[in-house]
Amino acid sequence: MLIAALAAGCSQPASPPAERSAADATPPAAAEPAKPSPPLVAAARAQVGVVRLYDPAYVRLGYPGGDVAPDRGVCTDVVIRALRVQGLDLQQRVHEDMRANFAAYPSLWRASATDRSIDHRRVPNLRRWFERQGWSLPVSADAADYRAGDVVTWDLSRGQTHIGIVSDRRSWDRRRPLILHNIARGTQEEDVLFAYAVTGRYRPQLPPAVASR
């Protein structure tokens, strides 16, 4: 299971720390934001209840726009699907950049060539692509620095990596933004921002032609 999970670049820890779901973490009076959620957040939240399974199996995908079955995926698929709704296809963009700049990407899987079915589904590759787009921000221990729609990466343990999207909803005590992610039970919205070691913070800057779609 671990080997298969690492193939997709993110994985389920053996014993996830105690988490609060969005329903449990948010008081009834604050359950719905007063204003519409940012588009990237709304696109990630739309996966809750649809993506019900964590499934790290390798799947050969169509290209571009390839995806696994809509009821399953891994942590990277939450980000991939949300950005795709905004008109940005990470499968295509990561593949094109890796094909032109293969040596710039992590060599963690003994790959000698690109694989457009899996490259964009690996957290280290997404981190490098985000960096190359100028999306990187300093990692912070201050919850106030995390804006709704930011993408965050974590180190779980033993080289296992994770990724999610910062929500516009807050924890029960209002101190932390919730996170939209898939770590064990499909896409969930939970209070896990500082549950793991944060390794990256990224703020997507979509070109006007993409952002306006």
N, C-alpha and C positions, 0 to 999 in steps of 0.2 A: 504493500500500500504506500509506504514511504517513498520507494523508488518511483512508483507511478506518479505520486503527488509532486515530487520534485521535477518531473519532466515538464510540468506546466509552470514551474517556477514559484508556486505558492502551495501551502499544504496545511492540513488540519493538525494541530498539536494533539498529543495524546490526551492531555487533560486541560482543556481551555479554562482560563480563570473565570470566576463567577461573573456573569454579565447580566445586564438589565435590558430587556427589549424596549422598543420605543413606547409600547403601550404601558409597560411597568415604570419606565424611567421618566415619563412626562406627565405632570399633573393634568387632570382633565381640563382645567381652564386654559392650559397652554398647549393642548393637543394639536391644534391647528394654527399655523402661523397666521399673523394678521394680514400679511401680504403674500402674493404668489411666490412660491419657491423659485430660486434660480433654475434655469432650464436644465443644467447638468444634474442638479440635485433631484429635480422632478423626474428626470429620465432614469436615474438610479433607483429612486423610490418606486417607480412603476414596475420594477422587477420583483419587489417584495410580494410574495404570494404566488408569483409566476415561476421564478427560479426556486425550486423547492429542494434541490439536491446538490450536494458537493460531489462532483465527479471529475477526477483528475485524469481520466483515460485519454490517451492520445487518439485524436480523430483527424482523419484527412479531410481538410476543408476545401470548399470551392474558393475561387479567388477572382476578383476582390469580393468583399462583403461576406466572406465565409463565417459560419457560426456553428456551434454545437446545438443539440436539441434545446428548445427554449425553456425546458423545465430543469435544466442542469447547467453546471459550469464550475469554474474555479474563481478565485478572488479577482484575477485579472479580467475575467469576462464581465464583471460588473462595470469596470471602467471602460472596457472596449465597447460594450453595448451602449452605455450612456453617451460616450463621445460620438458614436456612430449616429445616434439620434440627432446630434448637433451637426452632422454632415462631415465628420472627421473619421475616416476609416483607418484605425491604427494598424490593421492587418496590412493594408497597402502601403501606408506611409513608413512603417517600420521595415517592411520587406525592401522597399525601394532604397531606404537609407543604408540598410545592412548590405544590400547587394553592391552599393557604390563605396561603402566604407566598412567592410567586414572587420578589419583589424581594430576598429574603434569600439567594437562591442565585446562584452565579456566572453571569454573562451572557457566556459564552465561545463560544457556538455560534449567536449571532444568533437564538435562539429567542424567540418571542413568546408561547408557551404551553407547557404541560407535554406530555411525550411519555412515556407509561408503558411504552413498549417500550425506551427507551434511557436515560432520566434516571438510574435507579438503577445503570446500568452505567458511569457516568462517575465517575472518581476524585474530581474536585473536588466533585461533588454529594454523594458519600458522606462526604467530609471535613466538609462543612458540616452534613450531617445528624448525624454523630457529635458534632460540636461542640455542636449544639443539644440533644443528649441528655445533655450533661455527661460525655461519655466521654473527653475530651481529657486527656492527660498531657504534661508537658514533654518535648520531644525531648532525648535523652541520648546521649552518646558512650560511656557505660558499659554494656557488655552485661548486667551484673547487674541493670539497671533494667528489662529486658524480660522480662515474665512470659509463660509459655505461655498462649496464647489471646489475647494482645494483637494488635491490628491495627496494622500499620505502613504508612506511605506514603512514597514516594521520588520524587525528581526525577531522571530518567534523563539527559536532555539536550534542549535545544531545545524545552522545553515538554512533553516526553513525561513522563507520570506513571505510577506503578506502585503496587500495593498487595498485601499478603500477610498471612499469619497466623503468629505466632511459635509454633514447635514446642516440645515438651518434650524433644526430642532435641538433642544438642550436636554441635558441630564436632569434628573429629578430635583437636584439642588441648584440648577441653572449655572453651574460652574464650568461645564464642558459641553462642546457640541457633540451630538451623536455622530456615529459613523455608519455609512451604508457599505456593507461588505458581505462576502460569502466565505465563512471559515469552516463551517461544519454542517449547517442546516439550510443551505440555500441563502438567497439574499435576505439580509436582516438589517434593521436599523437599531444600533445598540450603543451603549456607553462604554466604549473600549479605546478611546483615543490614547490614554496613557496606560493601558493594560499590558502593552508590550513595548519594547525598545524602539522608539521612532528613529528611522534611518534616513528619511527623506520627506520633504514638503515641496509640493509643486503647485503652481497656479496656472492652469491652462489659459493661454492667450490665443484665442481662435482668430484667424484672419477674418476681416469683415465679410468676405464672400462666403465663409463657412458659418460664422456666427449668425448671419442673417437668415439662414435657411430654416 
